[in-house]
Amino acid sequence: MKQIQAPFNATDIKLLHAGDIVSLSGNVYTARDAAHARLFELLNNNQPLPIPIAGSGIFYAGPCPDMPGRVINSCGPTTSSRMNAFAPTLYDMGLNFVIGKGPVSSDVKQAITRNGAVYFAAVGGAGALIASHITVAEKIAFDDLGAEAIRQLTFDKVPLIVAIDSYGSSVFC
């Protein structure tokens, strides 16, 4: 298992290949459908975004409501194809990676390759496992969206699979 630390650079990304199993540590932002729509509303109105896109990673997740005494409740991936309309633009803005589940469109795959980025797949149904590897969870933006608010998470060795690498190879047919 390859140990990787976010943020990482293009050289680090080039060492990852489709099918590799990785252990990711570092900071990642959550954003699902509603948060992506808000981000694009800000972009379309030439307003600043609440998170840095260049060099960052987004986890397509909307954690379950917080529980007292826990850093975060169950936090599993959502279906990546739901963000197909947004992902190419974010990759073109310098997004390094996303984490989700399932295949993505050919436009997204091309954006990953064009920008030297990577797509990680998390195992669906493993939200409780992933939550046990999150050491910090801080709401960053769009608090009114509840579970879909953007959060910054600190990962500690979250197990993932390289689903699409920067060369365009994919674990999906």
Secondary structure, DSSP 8 states (H G I E B T S, - for coil): -EEEEES--HHHHHT--TT-EEEEEEEEEE--HHHHHHHHHHHHTT---SS--TT-EEE-B------TTSS-S---B-BGGGGTTTHHHHHHTT--EEEEBS---HHHHHHHHHTT-EEEE--TT-HHHHHTTEEEEEEEE-GGGGGGSEEEEEEEEEEEEEEE-TTS-BS--
